[in-house]
């Protein structure tokens, strides 16, 4: 994107309004010669122009090559994607030149279309029904820019056959708009010769649809739609993810929760926006999204020799450190980039692609208020690879560990790109020469502690030994809710840090039933316990504990139990009224937990820890329902010799004596 383009768009709009006929408009020419790899002209290649801003085709004349491969087409001035489409049946690869400035007549010189290989296959749904109009796009691994191909969609039989240069690609299958099918990526497919790929099966999902406008309510065309998983932060592969001429879009996603992003092309001078989390378990219609105006930011990235660096990612942060969503913020083949952002002051990070021996760069306090704002060319320095692995004490890899470089012995942080571990725990970071203290910070949910590696000297490629992250001790910060019935069974959520799988939860010595554990949350069911305020203790598998005092109150039921105690032969007979809650029954021999609304008896233990208590009471205990589901009578027979035992009987606050 260049400033002249923005100025030209306004000029062209005014010019069209003034001219009485398109025939009077000023045209420009684009000429050149299309050849094969042996410099032989190729006949019948069609050269198409597509508006880089709207993605709409633009008419031209003289856009087919002659028998010698020459062409000279005529069109209105503009910024175009120039597409070279070989004739049907040929094995020449297609070619596309992005954002070509055709505001004046240009000669491309020689354009070479090498031979490719034929890739064919079929696409069906899960029932084996052929799917038509599914496109196949080829992406080099690690690149967001596809290799341009033509005639790459399935026919009515679900079959496709297209030509591409030999190589290894991530294959993206995109179903047609208006269908419920999900896009699919098949990673790292090696294509070295003509090949028939296995049949691809597309699954169904749910549609997310809506409209995009500017703040005046006018529809915005060619807005890129993204869906970001709220849990993993990963983008979902979408098909036909651009708004149409009416600003409308529809994409298909799996069930889940997503942030929806709207990224307009820079030529609109509109700012990207992101939604709040959206839960998708059925088709969803989003509210109309209005995009505000911003300022155009342009720049260029090279290495220290002045050669352009392709696919450098630029990110923008507010003074508070919050990243701002921007679109089209990667460099092109000339090292140039352009994006739109709200006017303000930002820090900018420049991250080169993985694998290059180039270090990232950060600029701070950059004012972006002029429109356009043209940034100085950034030169990425050559550096050294610092690589290694991050693991637990048990040797398990740790994903998404944040890795920060500091000048040794100081608090001065040095920006590095690709500064996190991957799912295998591995990292490879390019840094300029120096001595560094390196901080490894794991995600809070892992329950692991950060670790420093101090005094790391980088003067050549450096491979570090495994960085081992120890388990962090637990730390309880809250319990919710903070009160519940003394009968237990209340779901509580304990939050904090350093929680590990296998952690236990206790209420002053009485264990709860743990339902789930993450690094920051334990969900559990409270035990039955006499009324009173208790502390809550988390114990990790290694024995480390954290206790929060006076964290939970066990409370007796609001309605008292009317308990009558009597004798019937050798049986102790307890009769109670309706309470709607679980209560406690005790005598001097037995301690039992009663669920009267279910007519069942759950035994804890005897006071003298005789284990036959549970067996005996289940054997002899009997619940007799009365007129209300939780009212009735219970007959208890002593398991110790068959004789009755006199003593105190208590049930949730009501007492009776024998």
Secondary structure as the mmCIF struct_conf table of DSSP 4:
data_model
#
loop_
_struct_conf.conf_type_id
_struct_conf.id
_struct_conf.beg_label_comp_id
_struct_conf.beg_label_asym_id
_struct_conf.beg_label_seq_id
_struct_conf.end_label_comp_id
_struct_conf.end_label_asym_id
_struct_conf.end_label_seq_id
HELX_RH_AL_P HELX_RH_AL_P1 UNK A 3 UNK A 18
BEND BEND1 UNK A 20 UNK A 20
HELX_RH_3T_P HELX_RH_3T_P1 UNK A 22 UNK A 24
BEND BEND2 UNK A 25 UNK A 25
HELX_LH_PP_P HELX_LH_PP_P1 UNK A 26 UNK A 26
STRN STRN1 UNK A 27 UNK A 35
TURN_TY1_P TURN_TY1_P1 UNK A 37 UNK A 38
BEND BEND3 UNK A 39 UNK A 39
STRN STRN2 UNK A 41 UNK A 41
TURN_TY1_P TURN_TY1_P2 UNK A 43 UNK A 44
STRN STRN3 UNK A 46 UNK A 51
TURN_TY1_P TURN_TY1_P3 UNK A 52 UNK A 54
STRN STRN4 UNK A 57 UNK A 58
STRN STRN5 UNK A 61 UNK A 61
BEND BEND4 UNK A 62 UNK A 62
STRN STRN6 UNK A 64 UNK A 64
TURN_TY1_P TURN_TY1_P4 UNK A 67 UNK A 68
BEND BEND5 UNK A 69 UNK A 69
STRN STRN7 UNK A 70 UNK A 76
BEND BEND6 UNK A 77 UNK A 77
STRN STRN8 UNK A 78 UNK A 85
HELX_LH_PP_P HELX_LH_PP_P2 UNK A 86 UNK A 87
TURN_TY1_P TURN_TY1_P5 UNK A 88 UNK A 89
STRN STRN9 UNK A 92 UNK A 92
HELX_LH_PP_P HELX_LH_PP_P3 UNK A 93 UNK A 94
STRN STRN10 UNK A 95 UNK A 102
BEND BEND7 UNK A 103 UNK A 104
STRN STRN11 UNK A 106 UNK A 112
STRN STRN12 UNK A 115 UNK A 115
STRN STRN13 UNK A 117 UNK A 125
TURN_TY1_P TURN_TY1_P6 UNK A 126 UNK A 127
BEND BEND8 UNK A 128 UNK A 128
STRN STRN14 UNK A 130 UNK A 130
BEND BEND9 UNK A 133 UNK A 133
STRN STRN15 UNK A 135 UNK A 140
TURN_TY1_P TURN_TY1_P7 UNK A 141 UNK A 142
BEND BEND10 UNK A 144 UNK A 145
STRN STRN16 UNK A 146 UNK A 147
HELX_LH_PP_P HELX_LH_PP_P4 UNK A 148 UNK A 148
BEND BEND11 UNK A 150 UNK A 151
STRN STRN17 UNK A 153 UNK A 153
TURN_TY1_P TURN_TY1_P8 UNK A 156 UNK A 157
BEND BEND12 UNK A 158 UNK A 158
STRN STRN18 UNK A 159 UNK A 164
BEND BEND13 UNK A 166 UNK A 166
STRN STRN19 UNK A 167 UNK A 174
HELX_LH_PP_P HELX_LH_PP_P5 UNK A 175 UNK A 176
TURN_TY1_P TURN_TY1_P9 UNK A 177 UNK A 178
BEND BEND14 UNK A 179 UNK A 179
STRN STRN20 UNK A 181 UNK A 181
HELX_LH_PP_P HELX_LH_PP_P6 UNK A 182 UNK A 183
STRN STRN21 UNK A 184 UNK A 191
BEND BEND15 UNK A 193 UNK A 194
STRN STRN22 UNK A 195 UNK A 196
HELX_LH_PP_P HELX_LH_PP_P7 UNK A 197 UNK A 199
STRN STRN23 UNK A 200 UNK A 202
HELX_LH_PP_P HELX_LH_PP_P8 UNK A 203 UNK A 203
STRN STRN24 UNK A 204 UNK A 204
STRN STRN25 UNK A 206 UNK A 214
TURN_TY1_P TURN_TY1_P10 UNK A 215 UNK A 216
BEND BEND16 UNK A 217 UNK A 217
STRN STRN26 UNK A 219 UNK A 219
BEND BEND17 UNK A 221 UNK A 222
STRN STRN27 UNK A 224 UNK A 229
TURN_TY1_P TURN_TY1_P11 UNK A 230 UNK A 232
HELX_LH_PP_P HELX_LH_PP_P9 UNK A 234 UNK A 234
STRN STRN28 UNK A 235 UNK A 235
HELX_LH_PP_P HELX_LH_PP_P10 UNK A 236 UNK A 237
BEND BEND18 UNK A 239 UNK A 240
STRN STRN29 UNK A 242 UNK A 242
TURN_TY1_P TURN_TY1_P12 UNK A 245 UNK A 246
BEND BEND19 UNK A 247 UNK A 247
STRN STRN30 UNK A 248 UNK A 253
BEND BEND20 UNK A 255 UNK A 255
STRN STRN31 UNK A 256 UNK A 263
HELX_RH_3T_P HELX_RH_3T_P2 UNK A 266 UNK A 268
TURN_TY1_P TURN_TY1_P13 UNK A 269 UNK A 269
STRN STRN32 UNK A 270 UNK A 270
STRN STRN33 UNK A 273 UNK A 274
HELX_LH_PP_P HELX_LH_PP_P11 UNK A 275 UNK A 277
STRN STRN34 UNK A 278 UNK A 280
BEND BEND21 UNK A 281 UNK A 282
STRN STRN35 UNK A 284 UNK A 285
HELX_LH_PP_P HELX_LH_PP_P12 UNK A 286 UNK A 288
STRN STRN36 UNK A 289 UNK A 291
HELX_LH_PP_P HELX_LH_PP_P13 UNK A 292 UNK A 292
STRN STRN37 UNK A 293 UNK A 293
STRN STRN38 UNK A 295 UNK A 303
TURN_TY1_P TURN_TY1_P14 UNK A 304 UNK A 305
BEND BEND22 UNK A 306 UNK A 306
STRN STRN39 UNK A 308 UNK A 308
TURN_TY1_P TURN_TY1_P15 UNK A 310 UNK A 311
STRN STRN40 UNK A 313 UNK A 317
TURN_TY1_P TURN_TY1_P16 UNK A 319 UNK A 320
BEND BEND23 UNK A 321 UNK A 321
HELX_LH_PP_P HELX_LH_PP_P14 UNK A 322 UNK A 322
STRN STRN41 UNK A 323 UNK A 324
HELX_LH_PP_P HELX_LH_PP_P15 UNK A 325 UNK A 325
BEND BEND24 UNK A 327 UNK A 328
STRN STRN42 UNK A 330 UNK A 330
TURN_TY1_P TURN_TY1_P17 UNK A 333 UNK A 334
BEND BEND25 UNK A 335 UNK A 335
STRN STRN43 UNK A 336 UNK A 341
BEND BEND26 UNK A 343 UNK A 343
STRN STRN44 UNK A 344 UNK A 351
HELX_LH_PP_P HELX_LH_PP_P16 UNK A 352 UNK A 353
TURN_TY1_P TURN_TY1_P18 UNK A 354 UNK A 355
BEND BEND27 UNK A 356 UNK A 357
STRN STRN45 UNK A 358 UNK A 358
STRN STRN46 UNK A 361 UNK A 368
BEND BEND28 UNK A 370 UNK A 372
STRN STRN47 UNK A 373 UNK A 374
HELX_LH_PP_P HELX_LH_PP_P17 UNK A 375 UNK A 377
STRN STRN48 UNK A 378 UNK A 380
HELX_LH_PP_P HELX_LH_PP_P18 UNK A 381 UNK A 381
STRN STRN49 UNK A 382 UNK A 382
STRN STRN50 UNK A 384 UNK A 392
TURN_TY1_P TURN_TY1_P19 UNK A 393 UNK A 394
BEND BEND29 UNK A 395 UNK A 395
STRN STRN51 UNK A 397 UNK A 397
BEND BEND30 UNK A 400 UNK A 400
STRN STRN52 UNK A 402 UNK A 407
TURN_TY1_P TURN_TY1_P20 UNK A 408 UNK A 409
BEND BEND31 UNK A 410 UNK A 411
STRN STRN53 UNK A 413 UNK A 414
BEND BEND32 UNK A 417 UNK A 418
STRN STRN54 UNK A 420 UNK A 420
TURN_TY1_P TURN_TY1_P21 UNK A 423 UNK A 424
BEND BEND33 UNK A 425 UNK A 425
STRN STRN55 UNK A 426 UNK A 431
BEND BEND34 UNK A 433 UNK A 433
STRN STRN56 UNK A 434 UNK A 441
HELX_RH_3T_P HELX_RH_3T_P3 UNK A 444 UNK A 446
TURN_TY1_P TURN_TY1_P22 UNK A 447 UNK A 447
STRN STRN57 UNK A 448 UNK A 448
STRN STRN58 UNK A 451 UNK A 458
BEND BEND35 UNK A 459 UNK A 460
STRN STRN59 UNK A 462 UNK A 463
HELX_LH_PP_P HELX_LH_PP_P19 UNK A 464 UNK A 466
STRN STRN60 UNK A 467 UNK A 469
HELX_LH_PP_P HELX_LH_PP_P20 UNK A 470 UNK A 470
STRN STRN61 UNK A 471 UNK A 471
HELX_LH_PP_P HELX_LH_PP_P21 UNK A 472 UNK A 474
STRN STRN62 UNK A 475 UNK A 480
BEND BEND36 UNK A 481 UNK A 482
STRN STRN63 UNK A 483 UNK A 485
TURN_TY1_P TURN_TY1_P23 UNK A 486 UNK A 487
STRN STRN64 UNK A 491 UNK A 497
TURN_TY1_P TURN_TY1_P24 UNK A 501 UNK A 502
STRN STRN65 UNK A 504 UNK A 507
TURN_TY1_P TURN_TY1_P25 UNK A 508 UNK A 509
STRN STRN66 UNK A 510 UNK A 511
HELX_LH_PP_P HELX_LH_PP_P22 UNK A 512 UNK A 512
STRN STRN67 UNK A 513 UNK A 517
BEND BEND37 UNK A 519 UNK A 520
STRN STRN68 UNK A 521 UNK A 525
HELX_LH_PP_P HELX_LH_PP_P23 UNK A 526 UNK A 528
BEND BEND38 UNK A 531 UNK A 531
STRN STRN69 UNK A 532 UNK A 539
TURN_TY1_P TURN_TY1_P26 UNK A 541 UNK A 542
BEND BEND39 UNK A 543 UNK A 543
STRN STRN70 UNK A 545 UNK A 555
BEND BEND40 UNK A 558 UNK A 559
HELX_LH_PP_P HELX_LH_PP_P24 UNK A 560 UNK A 561
STRN STRN71 UNK A 563 UNK A 568
TURN_TY1_P TURN_TY1_P27 UNK A 569 UNK A 570
STRN STRN72 UNK A 571 UNK A 576
BEND BEND41 UNK A 580 UNK A 581
STRN STRN73 UNK A 583 UNK A 586
BEND BEND42 UNK A 588 UNK A 589
STRN STRN74 UNK A 590 UNK A 595
TURN_TY1_P TURN_TY1_P28 UNK A 596 UNK A 599
STRN STRN75 UNK A 600 UNK A 606
TURN_TY1_P TURN_TY1_P29 UNK A 607 UNK A 608
TURN_TY1_P TURN_TY1_P30 UNK A 611 UNK A 611
HELX_RH_AL_P HELX_RH_AL_P2 UNK A 612 UNK A 620
STRN STRN76 UNK A 622 UNK A 625
BEND BEND43 UNK A 627 UNK A 628
TURN_TY1_P TURN_TY1_P31 UNK A 629 UNK A 630
STRN STRN77 UNK A 632 UNK A 637
TURN_TY1_P TURN_TY1_P32 UNK A 639 UNK A 641
BEND BEND44 UNK A 642 UNK A 642
BEND BEND45 UNK A 647 UNK A 647
STRN STRN78 UNK A 648 UNK A 651
TURN_TY1_P TURN_TY1_P33 UNK A 652 UNK A 653
STRN STRN79 UNK A 654 UNK A 657
#
